[in-house]
């Protein structure tokens, strides 16, 4: 075991903490717990895994990582009530993760819509959010993978893959991994505590501080409209991307378009 889960439990008793050497998918593991669990056992939970055999990203894409270089976790959060506009959740989770990394001293991390965390223009973290209901209560399962140090995954994927740090010693790695884990889990607790309106406003305000592409001319790809070019102007309260096109603003929702790399 490469992480002191008992220490995590002491520092953040709000959560149940689990470490698994190998799992199919951290998100799927927690979803099974929700579907099979008893009402009294379903409480906020953090699951950390060293290796995933069937990790997933957005749109069902396969998630690849180097087990040594990547921190993989999923967080189960019971909600007090159903969110009426869940589209803002994806950027919000990215905002909270980015804030947490910056508070730890990693000031050169930014966001790219809808939920990528980037450093020096390269993606260092991916986020997958899934929603389900049990006993008439809504739950979120938030999966996060963060590349702490460089690996060979970029060569396999054929694209530039970033990392939080350029290098790290073997003695530093467990310390940094634990520090990042506790920072993120602490930040994401806000989702269960705040009201939706407050979360949406905080999301807009903070996103603009960390937005990698704000003010830049970018190209979106739409299955229906093809390439769409405009100046990126941030997000709205629904989490949609705002583009300035021919002196008018147009909002694009998550899933409707993707940013051309």
Secondary structure, DSSP 8 states (H G I E B T S, - for coil): --S-HHHHHHHTTTSEEEEEEEES-HHHHHHHHHHHS-GGG---EEEEEEEESS-B-GGG-B----TTTEEEEEEEEE-SS--S-GGGHHHHHHHHHHHHHHHTT-TTEEEETTTEEEETTEEEEEEEEEEEEETTEEEEEEEEEEE-S--SHHHHHTS-B--S-S---HHHHHHHHHHHHHHHHHHHTHHHHS-HHHHHHHHHHHHHHHBSSTTSEEEEEETTTEEEEEEEEEE-TTS-EEEEETTEEEEE-BTTEEE--
